Amino acid sequence: MEFDKKAIESEGYDTTITVLVTNTQEFLDVVPVGQKELESGQTLFTIV
């Protein structure tokens, strides 16, 4: 998915994104990196 973050922010909208992993029971672990803010391309979490 792609979007124009600057255009969205210039209209006054919040660009916070919520991510939910709803099928965690299918994995051994879901390990967040621990950062609250990430740049594009950075790892959000590791799924084992």
mmJSON file of the N, C-alpha and C atoms, coordinates in Angstrom:
{"data_MODEL":{"atom_site":{
"group_PDB":["ATOM","ATOM","ATOM","ATOM","ATOM","ATOM","ATOM","ATOM","ATOM","ATOM","ATOM","ATOM","ATOM","ATOM","ATOM","ATOM","ATOM","ATOM","ATOM","ATOM","ATOM","ATOM","ATOM","ATOM","ATOM","ATOM","ATOM","ATOM","ATOM","ATOM","ATOM","ATOM","ATOM","ATOM","ATOM","ATOM","ATOM","ATOM","ATOM","ATOM","ATOM","ATOM","ATOM","ATOM","ATOM","ATOM","ATOM","ATOM","ATOM","ATOM","ATOM","ATOM","ATOM","ATOM","ATOM","ATOM","ATOM","ATOM","ATOM","ATOM","ATOM","ATOM","ATOM","ATOM","ATOM","ATOM","ATOM","ATOM","ATOM","ATOM","ATOM","ATOM","ATOM","ATOM","ATOM","ATOM","ATOM","ATOM","ATOM","ATOM","ATOM","ATOM","ATOM","ATOM","ATOM","ATOM","ATOM","ATOM","ATOM","ATOM","ATOM","ATOM","ATOM","ATOM","ATOM","ATOM","ATOM","ATOM","ATOM","ATOM","ATOM","ATOM","ATOM","ATOM","ATOM","ATOM","ATOM","ATOM","ATOM","ATOM","ATOM","ATOM","ATOM","ATOM","ATOM","ATOM","ATOM","ATOM","ATOM","ATOM","ATOM","ATOM","ATOM","ATOM","ATOM","ATOM","ATOM","ATOM","ATOM","ATOM","ATOM","ATOM","ATOM","ATOM","ATOM","ATOM","ATOM","ATOM","ATOM","ATOM","ATOM","ATOM","ATOM","ATOM"],
"id":[1,2,3,4,5,6,7,8,9,10,11,12,13,14,15,16,17,18,19,20,21,22,23,24,25,26,27,28,29,30,31,32,33,34,35,36,37,38,39,40,41,42,43,44,45,46,47,48,49,50,51,52,53,54,55,56,57,58,59,60,61,62,63,64,65,66,67,68,69,70,71,72,73,74,75,76,77,78,79,80,81,82,83,84,85,86,87,88,89,90,91,92,93,94,95,96,97,98,99,100,101,102,103,104,105,106,107,108,109,110,111,112,113,114,115,116,117,118,119,120,121,122,123,124,125,126,127,128,129,130,131,132,133,134,135,136,137,138,139,140,141,142,143,144],
"type_symbol":["N","C","C","N","C","C","N","C","C","N","C","C","N","C","C","N","C","C","N","C","C","N","C","C","N","C","C","N","C","C","N","C","C","N","C","C","N","C","C","N","C","C","N","C","C","N","C","C","N","C","C","N","C","C","N","C","C","N","C","C","N","C","C","N","C","C","N","C","C","N","C","C","N","C","C","N","C","C","N","C","C","N","C","C","N","C","C","N","C","C","N","C","C","N","C","C","N","C","C","N","C","C","N","C","C","N","C","C","N","C","C","N","C","C","N","C","C","N","C","C","N","C","C","N","C","C","N","C","C","N","C","C","N","C","C","N","C","C","N","C","C","N","C","C"],
"label_atom_id":["N","CA","C","N","CA","C","N","CA","C","N","CA","C","N","CA","C","N","CA","C","N","CA","C","N","CA","C","N","CA","C","N","CA","C","N","CA","C","N","CA","C","N","CA","C","N","CA","C","N","CA","C","N","CA","C","N","CA","C","N","CA","C","N","CA","C","N","CA","C","N","CA","C","N","CA","C","N","CA","C","N","CA","C","N","CA","C","N","CA","C","N","CA","C","N","CA","C","N","CA","C","N","CA","C","N","CA","C","N","CA","C","N","CA","C","N","CA","C","N","CA","C","N","CA","C","N","CA","C","N","CA","C","N","CA","C","N","CA","C","N","CA","C","N","CA","C","N","CA","C","N","CA","C","N","CA","C","N","CA","C","N","CA","C","N","CA","C"],
"label_alt_id":[null,null,null,null,null,null,null,null,null,null,null,null,null,null,null,null,null,null,null,null,null,null,null,null,null,null,null,null,null,null,null,null,null,null,null,null,null,null,null,null,null,null,null,null,null,null,null,null,null,null,null,null,null,null,null,null,null,null,null,null,null,null,null,null,null,null,null,null,null,null,null,null,null,null,null,null,null,null,null,null,null,null,null,null,null,null,null,null,null,null,null,null,null,null,null,null,null,null,null,null,null,null,null,null,null,null,null,null,null,null,null,null,null,null,null,null,null,null,null,null,null,null,null,null,null,null,null,null,null,null,null,null,null,null,null,null,null,null,null,null,null,null,null,null],
"label_comp_id":["MET","MET","MET","GLU","GLU","GLU","PHE","PHE","PHE","ASP","ASP","ASP","LYS","LYS","LYS","LYS","LYS","LYS","ALA","ALA","ALA","ILE","ILE","ILE","GLU","GLU","GLU","SER","SER","SER","GLU","GLU","GLU","GLY","GLY","GLY","TYR","TYR","TYR","ASP","ASP","ASP","THR","THR","THR","THR","THR","THR","ILE","ILE","ILE","THR","THR","THR","VAL","VAL","VAL","LEU","LEU","LEU","VAL","VAL","VAL","THR","THR","THR","ASN","ASN","ASN","THR","THR","THR","GLN","GLN","GLN","GLU","GLU","GLU","PHE","PHE","PHE","LEU","LEU","LEU","ASP","ASP","ASP","VAL","VAL","VAL","VAL","VAL","VAL","PRO","PRO","PRO","VAL","VAL","VAL","GLY","GLY","GLY","GLN","GLN","GLN","LYS","LYS","LYS","GLU","GLU","GLU","LEU","LEU","LEU","GLU","GLU","GLU","SER","SER","SER","GLY","GLY","GLY","GLN","GLN","GLN","THR","THR","THR","LEU","LEU","LEU","PHE","PHE","PHE","THR","THR","THR","ILE","ILE","ILE","VAL","VAL","VAL"],
"label_asym_id":["A","A","A","A","A","A","A","A","A","A","A","A","A","A","A","A","A","A","A","A","A","A","A","A","A","A","A","A","A","A","A","A","A","A","A","A","A","A","A","A","A","A","A","A","A","A","A","A","A","A","A","A","A","A","A","A","A","A","A","A","A","A","A","A","A","A","A","A","A","A","A","A","A","A","A","A","A","A","A","A","A","A","A","A","A","A","A","A","A","A","A","A","A","A","A","A","A","A","A","A","A","A","A","A","A","A","A","A","A","A","A","A","A","A","A","A","A","A","A","A","A","A","A","A","A","A","A","A","A","A","A","A","A","A","A","A","A","A","A","A","A","A","A","A"],
"label_entity_id":["1","1","1","1","1","1","1","1","1","1","1","1","1","1","1","1","1","1","1","1","1","1","1","1","1","1","1","1","1","1","1","1","1","1","1","1","1","1","1","1","1","1","1","1","1","1","1","1","1","1","1","1","1","1","1","1","1","1","1","1","1","1","1","1","1","1","1","1","1","1","1","1","1","1","1","1","1","1","1","1","1","1","1","1","1","1","1","1","1","1","1","1","1","1","1","1","1","1","1","1","1","1","1","1","1","1","1","1","1","1","1","1","1","1","1","1","1","1","1","1","1","1","1","1","1","1","1","1","1","1","1","1","1","1","1","1","1","1","1","1","1","1","1","1"],
"label_seq_id":[1,1,1,2,2,2,3,3,3,4,4,4,5,5,5,6,6,6,7,7,7,8,8,8,9,9,9,10,10,10,11,11,11,12,12,12,13,13,13,14,14,14,15,15,15,16,16,16,17,17,17,18,18,18,19,19,19,20,20,20,21,21,21,22,22,22,23,23,23,24,24,24,25,25,25,26,26,26,27,27,27,28,28,28,29,29,29,30,30,30,31,31,31,32,32,32,33,33,33,34,34,34,35,35,35,36,36,36,37,37,37,38,38,38,39,39,39,40,40,40,41,41,41,42,42,42,43,43,43,44,44,44,45,45,45,46,46,46,47,47,47,48,48,48],
"pdbx_PDB_ins_code":[null,null,null,null,null,null,null,null,null,null,null,null,null,null,null,null,null,null,null,null,null,null,null,null,null,null,null,null,null,null,null,null,null,null,null,null,null,null,null,null,null,null,null,null,null,null,null,null,null,null,null,null,null,null,null,null,null,null,null,null,null,null,null,null,null,null,null,null,null,null,null,null,null,null,null,null,null,null,null,null,null,null,null,null,null,null,null,null,null,null,null,null,null,null,null,null,null,null,null,null,null,null,null,null,null,null,null,null,null,null,null,null,null,null,null,null,null,null,null,null,null,null,null,null,null,null,null,null,null,null,null,null,null,null,null,null,null,null,null,null,null,null,null,null],
"Cartn_x":[0.839,0.0,0.899,0.52,1.251,0.283,0.773,-0.041,0.873,0.31,1.069,0.922,1.868,1.803,1.753,2.558,2.587,1.246,0.597,-0.714,-1.756,-1.701,-2.641,-2.42,-1.153,-0.832,-1.185,-1.002,-1.305,-2.796,-3.625,-5.071,-5.473,-4.483,-4.742,-5.091,-4.951,-5.275,-4.09,-4.391,-3.384,-2.927,-1.63,-1.11,-0.661,-1.121,-0.817,-1.498,-0.765,-1.302,-1.298,-2.425,-2.54,-2.39,-1.579,-1.373,-1.784,-2.66,-3.104,-2.737,-2.172,-1.921,-2.992,-3.971,-5.131,-4.992,-3.981,-3.814,-2.547,-2.275,-1.049,-0.961,-2.09,-2.075,-1.427,-1.261,-0.639,0.889,1.45,2.893,3.436,4.73,5.364,5.419,5.698,5.827,5.718,5.262,5.262,6.042,7.207,8.124,8.209,7.654,7.76,9.178,9.582,10.927,11.024,9.905,9.91,9.919,10.019,9.994,8.562,8.234,6.898,6.792,7.898,7.888,8.937,8.522,9.414,9.345,10.405,10.436,10.078,9.683,9.354,10.509,10.185,11.197,11.802,11.543,12.078,11.195,11.798,11.077,10.177,8.912,7.933,7.922,7.914,7.966,8.474,8.866,9.317,8.319,7.899,6.973,7.755,7.702,8.435,7.44],
"Cartn_y":[-1.151,0.0,1.234,2.226,3.487,4.629,5.688,6.878,8.08,9.264,10.508,11.048,10.688,11.053,12.567,13.3,14.761,15.381,14.865,15.381,15.118,13.95,13.603,14.5,14.674,15.524,16.982,17.445,18.841,19.144,18.115,18.272,18.157,17.918,17.862,16.493,15.46,14.109,13.459,12.609,11.843,10.685,10.456,9.364,8.158,8.08,6.92,5.688,4.588,3.341,2.283,1.618,0.53,-0.798,-1.692,-3.009,-4.057,-4.962,-6.056,-7.382,-8.279,-9.643,-10.495,-10.913,-11.604,-13.118,-13.646,-15.102,-15.538,-14.94,-15.247,-16.714,-17.375,-18.783,-19.667,-19.164,-19.931,-19.847,-19.046,-18.826,-19.118,-19.351,-19.573,-18.28,-17.157,-15.881,-14.731,-13.594,-12.339,-11.358,-10.95,-10.141,-8.724,-7.73,-6.346,-5.824,-4.871,-4.307,-3.357,-2.88,-2.042,-0.552,-0.144,1.274,1.72,2.952,3.47,4.115,4.656,5.301,4.666,4.329,3.705,4.467,4.373,4.936,3.831,4.214,3.259,2.286,0.998,-0.026,-0.629,-0.027,-0.585,-1.737,-2.665,-3.824,-3.425,-3.814,-3.526,-4.628,-5.881,-7.028,-8.237,-9.26,-10.52,-11.594,-12.376,-13.482,-14.779,-15.596,-16.862,-18.001],
"Cartn_z":[0.0,0.0,0.0,-0.762,-0.783,-0.526,0.115,0.339,0.483,0.316,0.417,1.836,2.696,4.111,4.298,3.554,3.697,3.328,2.29,1.888,2.969,3.561,4.628,5.836,6.229,7.376,7.107,5.875,5.555,5.669,5.574,5.757,7.225,8.091,9.522,10.064,9.24,9.683,10.391,11.354,12.082,11.201,11.127,10.289,11.115,12.364,13.199,12.613,12.552,12.009,13.107,13.283,14.25,13.511,14.065,13.466,14.49,14.078,14.943,14.294,15.065,14.591,15.257,14.472,15.044,15.085,14.424,14.397,15.124,16.265,17.013,17.428,17.571,17.968,16.908,15.697,14.623,14.638,15.55,15.596,16.988,17.077,18.378,19.177,18.482,19.182,18.193,18.682,17.94,18.803,18.331,19.134,18.562,19.278,18.802,18.983,18.147,18.266,19.448,19.947,21.141,20.877,19.624,19.304,19.043,19.446,19.189,17.817,17.32,16.013,15.115,13.902,12.929,11.614,10.855,9.511,8.519,7.346,6.296,6.086,6.023,5.786,7.037,8.209,9.45,9.921,10.668,11.183,12.341,12.267,13.31,14.364,13.888,14.787,14.027,14.778,14.195,14.582,13.611,13.87,13.753,14.811,14.856,14.744],
"occupancy":[1.0,1.0,1.0,1.0,1.0,1.0,1.0,1.0,1.0,1.0,1.0,1.0,1.0,1.0,1.0,1.0,1.0,1.0,1.0,1.0,1.0,1.0,1.0,1.0,1.0,1.0,1.0,1.0,1.0,1.0,1.0,1.0,1.0,1.0,1.0,1.0,1.0,1.0,1.0,1.0,1.0,1.0,1.0,1.0,1.0,1.0,1.0,1.0,1.0,1.0,1.0,1.0,1.0,1.0,1.0,1.0,1.0,1.0,1.0,1.0,1.0,1.0,1.0,1.0,1.0,1.0,1.0,1.0,1.0,1.0,1.0,1.0,1.0,1.0,1.0,1.0,1.0,1.0,1.0,1.0,1.0,1.0,1.0,1.0,1.0,1.0,1.0,1.0,1.0,1.0,1.0,1.0,1.0,1.0,1.0,1.0,1.0,1.0,1.0,1.0,1.0,1.0,1.0,1.0,1.0,1.0,1.0,1.0,1.0,1.0,1.0,1.0,1.0,1.0,1.0,1.0,1.0,1.0,1.0,1.0,1.0,1.0,1.0,1.0,1.0,1.0,1.0,1.0,1.0,1.0,1.0,1.0,1.0,1.0,1.0,1.0,1.0,1.0,1.0,1.0,1.0,1.0,1.0,1.0],
"B_iso_or_equiv":[0.0,0.0,0.0,0.0,0.0,0.0,0.0,0.0,0.0,0.0,0.0,0.0,0.0,0.0,0.0,0.0,0.0,0.0,0.0,0.0,0.0,0.0,0.0,0.0,0.0,0.0,0.0,0.0,0.0,0.0,0.0,0.0,0.0,0.0,0.0,0.0,0.0,0.0,0.0,0.0,0.0,0.0,0.0,0.0,0.0,0.0,0.0,0.0,0.0,0.0,0.0,0.0,0.0,0.0,0.0,0.0,0.0,0.0,0.0,0.0,0.0,0.0,0.0,0.0,0.0,0.0,0.0,0.0,0.0,0.0,0.0,0.0,0.0,0.0,0.0,0.0,0.0,0.0,0.0,0.0,0.0,0.0,0.0,0.0,0.0,0.0,0.0,0.0,0.0,0.0,0.0,0.0,0.0,0.0,0.0,0.0,0.0,0.0,0.0,0.0,0.0,0.0,0.0,0.0,0.0,0.0,0.0,0.0,0.0,0.0,0.0,0.0,0.0,0.0,0.0,0.0,0.0,0.0,0.0,0.0,0.0,0.0,0.0,0.0,0.0,0.0,0.0,0.0,0.0,0.0,0.0,0.0,0.0,0.0,0.0,0.0,0.0,0.0,0.0,0.0,0.0,0.0,0.0,0.0],
"pdbx_formal_charge":[null,null,null,null,null,null,null,null,null,null,null,null,null,null,null,null,null,null,null,null,null,null,null,null,null,null,null,null,null,null,null,null,null,null,null,null,null,null,null,null,null,null,null,null,null,null,null,null,null,null,null,null,null,null,null,null,null,null,null,null,null,null,null,null,null,null,null,null,null,null,null,null,null,null,null,null,null,null,null,null,null,null,null,null,null,null,null,null,null,null,null,null,null,null,null,null,null,null,null,null,null,null,null,null,null,null,null,null,null,null,null,null,null,null,null,null,null,null,null,null,null,null,null,null,null,null,null,null,null,null,null,null,null,null,null,null,null,null,null,null,null,null,null,null],
"auth_seq_id":[1,1,1,2,2,2,3,3,3,4,4,4,5,5,5,6,6,6,7,7,7,8,8,8,9,9,9,10,10,10,11,11,11,12,12,12,13,13,13,14,14,14,15,15,15,16,16,16,17,17,17,18,18,18,19,19,19,20,20,20,21,21,21,22,22,22,23,23,23,24,24,24,25,25,25,26,26,26,27,27,27,28,28,28,29,29,29,30,30,30,31,31,31,32,32,32,33,33,33,34,34,34,35,35,35,36,36,36,37,37,37,38,38,38,39,39,39,40,40,40,41,41,41,42,42,42,43,43,43,44,44,44,45,45,45,46,46,46,47,47,47,48,48,48],
"auth_comp_id":["MET","MET","MET","GLU","GLU","GLU","PHE","PHE","PHE","ASP","ASP","ASP","LYS","LYS","LYS","LYS","LYS","LYS","ALA","ALA","ALA","ILE","ILE","ILE","GLU","GLU","GLU","SER","SER","SER","GLU","GLU","GLU","GLY","GLY","GLY","TYR","TYR","TYR","ASP","ASP","ASP","THR","THR","THR","THR","THR","THR","ILE","ILE","ILE","THR","THR","THR","VAL","VAL","VAL","LEU","LEU","LEU","VAL","VAL","VAL","THR","THR","THR","ASN","ASN","ASN","THR","THR","THR","GLN","GLN","GLN","GLU","GLU","GLU","PHE","PHE","PHE","LEU","LEU","LEU","ASP","ASP","ASP","VAL","VAL","VAL","VAL","VAL","VAL","PRO","PRO","PRO","VAL","VAL","VAL","GLY","GLY","GLY","GLN","GLN","GLN","LYS","LYS","LYS","GLU","GLU","GLU","LEU","LEU","LEU","GLU","GLU","GLU","SER","SER","SER","GLY","GLY","GLY","GLN","GLN","GLN","THR","THR","THR","LEU","LEU","LEU","PHE","PHE","PHE","THR","THR","THR","ILE","ILE","ILE","VAL","VAL","VAL"],
"auth_asym_id":["A","A","A","A","A","A","A","A","A","A","A","A","A","A","A","A","A","A","A","A","A","A","A","A","A","A","A","A","A","A","A","A","A","A","A","A","A","A","A","A","A","A","A","A","A","A","A","A","A","A","A","A","A","A","A","A","A","A","A","A","A","A","A","A","A","A","A","A","A","A","A","A","A","A","A","A","A","A","A","A","A","A","A","A","A","A","A","A","A","A","A","A","A","A","A","A","A","A","A","A","A","A","A","A","A","A","A","A","A","A","A","A","A","A","A","A","A","A","A","A","A","A","A","A","A","A","A","A","A","A","A","A","A","A","A","A","A","A","A","A","A","A","A","A"],
"auth_atom_id":["N","CA","C","N","CA","C","N","CA","C","N","CA","C","N","CA","C","N","CA","C","N","CA","C","N","CA","C","N","CA","C","N","CA","C","N","CA","C","N","CA","C","N","CA","C","N","CA","C","N","CA","C","N","CA","C","N","CA","C","N","CA","C","N","CA","C","N","CA","C","N","CA","C","N","CA","C","N","CA","C","N","CA","C","N","CA","C","N","CA","C","N","CA","C","N","CA","C","N","CA","C","N","CA","C","N","CA","C","N","CA","C","N","CA","C","N","CA","C","N","CA","C","N","CA","C","N","CA","C","N","CA","C","N","CA","C","N","CA","C","N","CA","C","N","CA","C","N","CA","C","N","CA","C","N","CA","C","N","CA","C","N","CA","C","N","CA","C"],
"pdbx_PDB_model_num":[1,1,1,1,1,1,1,1,1,1,1,1,1,1,1,1,1,1,1,1,1,1,1,1,1,1,1,1,1,1,1,1,1,1,1,1,1,1,1,1,1,1,1,1,1,1,1,1,1,1,1,1,1,1,1,1,1,1,1,1,1,1,1,1,1,1,1,1,1,1,1,1,1,1,1,1,1,1,1,1,1,1,1,1,1,1,1,1,1,1,1,1,1,1,1,1,1,1,1,1,1,1,1,1,1,1,1,1,1,1,1,1,1,1,1,1,1,1,1,1,1,1,1,1,1,1,1,1,1,1,1,1,1,1,1,1,1,1,1,1,1,1,1,1]
}}}
